[in-house]
Amino acid sequence: MAPHLAEVLQRPLYVFDLPEEILATIKLHVSSNAPIPEATHDQSSRQTVEQGRKSEDGQPATSSATSCALCGLSFANLQEQRSHVRSDLHGYNLKQKLRGLKPVSEVDFERLVGDLDESISGSDSDDSDTDEDGDLPNGGKSNDSTLAALLKKQANLSASEADEFPTTKRKRGTGKPPMLWFTSAKIPENTNLGIYRAIFSETEQQNDTILPEIIRRKQLAPAAPPKPAQELEGGGVAIPKAATATPHYFLCMIGGGHFAAMVVSLAPKKGKTHTGIDERSATVLAHKTFHRYTTRRKQGGSQAANDSAKGAAHSAGSSLRRYNEAALTSEVRQLLSDWKELISTSELLFIRATGSTNRRTLFGPYDGQILRQNDPRSRGFPFSTRRATQAELMRSFIELTRVKVSRVDEAALAAAEASKTEDTPKLPKPPTKAAPSEEDKADEEAALHTSQLTALIRRSRVPALLSYLSSNSLPPNYPFYPPSDPKHHHAPTPLHLAASLNQPTIVTALLVKVDADPTLRNHDGKTAFEIAGERGTRDAFRLARSELGEEKWSWDDAGVPPALKKEDIEAREARDKKEKEEQEKKEGDRRKKEVERLREEERRKDEADREKRMGKGRSLVAVAEKEKTAQEKREEEGRGMSEEMRRRLERERRARAAEARMRGPGGGGGG
C-alpha cells in the first residue's frame, strides 16, 4: 500500500468524496450480507475514539467497526457497541433467544414498539441541554418498563406470529445487516470499508454487483455553501434560494417534547485547517429545534397517552401539558410546511418518531400533510440515537456518511470458527454440599423451637404456647438454644422468660397446666420467682403453690413465699381498693380545705389593701360617688329621660346657674 494512501486511511473518509485510488478499485466484499464479527485491530489502528472527538494532532480519528452477532449490527467504535448492549433491541433479542425464537432486526423492532408512547432510544450524554422534565432524556420510560410492556403485548400473540415477522407490509427491513462492506486492491487484504446500507435506495440495493458503480456516481465535488437570504426569527438558518438544486438529506427527530429537524447538503464544504491540510465539513442548509413540556414528571409518558389509559386529568400540570402538545404539533407541522420544497427535493428522509403520538404529529393524517409513511425515501436511523437536538442530528449525519475502516485477521477468524465446531469441554460440576449431619439437624431444630417459644411468650399467647409444646412433644422446661447466647443467660427456660417479662398468665399456665419446674435456676443461680419484677407475677407463683400443693415441688428451694388462695388475693385486692379510696377521699378533703384557706387569706389581704387606700369604714359606693365629676353626675341624672326632657333639664340647670351668678358679690342688679 502506498504511503500516501495509508495516510488517507488515517483520516475520516466521506462516502460522497472518496479518494480516486480507492474509488477506482472498490468492490463489494464477498460476505457483505453476513454480520461482520468483532474486528481485531493492530496497535497502529487503535486511535479510534468517540465520534466527533479529535486526536492529539487536531484531526478526527479513524472510525473502526465492531459488531453484535446476535442482532446482526455493526458499530463504528466500542462505545457504540456498549451502548447497543444496553439498548432495548439487544435486550429483546436476548429474550427471543431464551424463548427459542429468532432475533428481530432494528426495523422490525421499531415496528413492534410503534404503539408504545415515548422514545426508548437512550439517554443524552451531551452537556448542551439539561432535561428539565425530571424524566428520562427522551421523555420516555426506562428500558425495563419498555421491554416489560413489549413482552406483555407479545404474550397475547401466537407462537407462529412471534416466530416470523411478516415482511409484506414493508418492503425494506429484510433483516440484513445495516452495513455494507467493500474492499479495494489499493488497501491491505485485512482492511474493509463499511458504508451504511440506508444511504442507498431500494432500487439500488436490489443488485449488489452494481453498488461500486453507484458509489462512483454519487461522488460530489466540494462546493461553497450557498449564502442565506435572511435570518429566521427565533433562531435557525434561513433557506437559501439555491438549496434545492444541490443533493441533500432531510433529518428529523421527535420525542419527549423535543423536536429537531435539519437539511444537510451532500456536497462537502472544502476548507483548510491551521496546519494547511484539506478538510471536509457538512453544509447545513436549514435547521430548527423546538422544546415543549409534554412529559409527565417522574412518571414518564406523554399526557395524551395517560389520558387515553386513565381518562383526562384535571390538574394544572395536565392542562399545561395538553396545551404544549397541541402547540408542539402545530409548530412542527408549520415548519414542515415551510420546508415543503426542501423536503420534496431531498434524496432521503431520515426520521426518528417512535410512539403513536409522535408519529401522528409527523405523519398525520392532516390537511396539507408533508411527510408520508409510505414514502420510499423515508427510513430510520440504523444506529442508536439520543435526545433530539441539533448536535445529535449533525452527529447522526456524520455517522451515516462516514466510511468505517475495519481491520480483520481472516486467519484468526477461521481458527475461531474451527474451534466452535469442536466439542466444547464440559464445565466442571460445582462441588456439592455435604449432607448435614444428625447433630446439625438437631441444633437447627432446637434453634427453631427456641425462636417459636420465645415469640409466643413475648406475645402472651397462652393457647398457642400450650398447643406448640404438645404438638412438638417438648418438655415444659425446654432449654433455649444456644445456651451460650446472652439472651438466654438470665432466662434459659420458658418459665424464666415469662417471669422476667412479667407475664402472670403464662406463668400460671406453665406451672399449673404443664408442670413446669420452679426450682430450676439460671446461669446467675436465680429461680424464676426471684427474677419476677411485679407483684402480680409473684402472686401467680403463690397461687400455683396453693393449687398444686406443698408436695408437688420444693417451693422453699424455689424461693416462693407461703401459698396464697384466690380468695385471699381477691380480699387483699378489695382491701387495697378500699384503702386507696379512703386515701383519695382524705386527700380530696385536705385539698378542699386548703383551697378554702387560701381563698380566705386572699380575701383578707384584699380588704386590708382597700382600707389602707380609702380609710377604715368607708364603702366603695361613697368613694365612687365622691370621685364622680360634674359631667358624670349630669349623665346619671339624665338616664331614662327622653331627649326633650334632657333639654328642658339642661335649660333649668343653666337658668339656676345664671341666677346664682347674679346674686353673687360680683353680680349685677339694683338695690
C-alpha positions, 0 to 999 in steps of 0.5 A: 500500500502506498504511503500516501494512501495509508495516510488517507486511511488515517483520516475520516473518509466521506462516502460522497468524496472518496479518494480516486485510488480507492474509488477506482478499485472498490468492490463489494466484499464477498460476505457483505450480507453476513454480520461482520464479527468483532474486528481485531485491530493492530496497535497502529489502528487503535486511535479510534475514539468517540465520534466527533472527538479529535486526536492529539494532532487536531484531526478526527480519528479513524472510525473502526467497526465492531459488531453484535452477532446476535442482532446482526449490527455493526458499530463504528467504535466500542462505545457504540457497541456498549451502548447497543448492549444496553439498548432495548433491541439487544435486550429483546433479542436476548429474550427471543433467544431464551424463548427459542425464537429468532432475533428481530432486526432494528426495523422490525423492532421499531415496528413492534414498539410503534404503539408504545408512547415515548422514545426508548432510544437512550439517554443524552450524554451531551452537556448542551441541554439539561432535561428539565422534565425530571424524566428520562432524556427522551421523555420516555420510560426506562428500558425495563418498563419498555421491554416489560410492556413489549413482552406483555403485548407479545404474550397475547400473540401466537407462537407462529406470529412471534416466530416470523415477522411478516415482511409484506407490509414493508418492503425494506427491513429484510433483516440484513445487516445495516452495513455494507462492506467493500474492499479495494486492491489499493488497501491491505487484504485485512482492511474493509470499508463499511458504508451504511446500507440506508444511504442507498435506495431500494432500487439500488440495493436490489443488485449488489454487483452494481453498488461500486458503480453507484458509489462512483456516481454519487461522488460530489465535488466540494462546493461553497455553501450557498449564502442565506437570504435572511435570518429566521426569527427565533433562531435557525438558518434561513433557506437559501434560494439555491438549496434545492438544486444541490443533493441533500438529506432531510433529518428529523427527530421527535420525542419527549417534547423535543423536536429537531429537524435539519437539511444537510447538503451532500456536497462537502464544504472544502476548507483548510485547517491551521496546519494547511491540510484539506478538510471536509465539513457538512453544509447545513442548509436549514435547521430548527429545534423546538422544546415543549413540556409534554412529559409527565414528571417522574412518571414518564409518558406523554399526557395524551397517552395517560389520558387515553389509559386513565381518562383526562386529568384535571390538574394544572400540570395536565392542562399545561401539558395538553396545551404544549402538545397541541402547540408542539404539533402545530409548530412542527407541522408549520415548519414542515410546511415551510420546508415543503420544497426542501423536503420534496427535493431531498434524496432521503428522509431520515426520521426518528418518531417512535410512539403513536403520538409522535408519529401522528404529529409527523405523519398525520393524517392532516390537511396539507400533510408533508411527510408520508409513511409510505414514502420510499425515501423515508427510513430510520436511523440504523444506529442508536440515537439520543435526545433530539437536538441539533448536535445529535442530528449533525452527529447522526449525519456524520455517522451515516456518511462516514466510511468505517475502516475495519481491520480483520485477521481472516486467519484468526477468524477461521481458527475461531470458527474451527474451534466452535465446531469442536466439542466444547469441554464440559464445565466442571460440576460445582462441588456439592454440599455435604449432607448435614449431619444428625447433630446439625439437624438437631441444633437447627431444630432446637434453634427453631423451637427456641425462636417459636417459644420465645415469640409466643411468650413475648406475645402472651399467647397462652393457647398457642404456647400450650398447643406448640409444646404438645404438638412438638412433644417438648418438655415444659422446661425446654432449654433455649438454644444456644445456651451460650447466647446472652439472651438466654443467660438470665432466662434459659427456660420458658418459665424464666422468660415469662417471669422476667417479662412479667407475664402472670398468665403464662406463668400460671399456665406453665406451672399449673397446666404443664408442670413446669419446674420452679426450682430450676435456676439460671446461669446467675443461680436465680429461680424464676420467682426471684427474677419476677419484677411485679407483684402480680407475677409473684402472686401467680407463683403463690397461687400455683403453690396453693393449687398444686400443693406443698408436695408437688415441688420444693417451693422453699428451694424455689424461693416462693413465699407461703401459698396464697388462695384466690380468695385471699388475693381477691380480699387483699385486692378489695382491701387495697381498693378500699384503702386507696379510696379512703386515701383519695377521699382524705386527700380530696378533703385536705385539698378542699380545705386548703383551697378554702384557706387560701381563698380566705387569706386572699380575701383578707389581704384584699380588704386590708389593701382597700382600707389602707387606700380609702380609710377604715369604714368607708364603702366603695359606693361613697368613694365612687360617688365622691370621685364622680365629676360634674359631667358624670353626675349630669349623665346619671341624672339624665338616664331614662329621660327622653331627649326633650326632657334632657333639654328642658333639664339642661335649660333649668340647670343653666337658668339656676346657674345664671341666677346664682351668678347674679346674686353673687358679690360680683353680680349685677342688679339694683338695690 
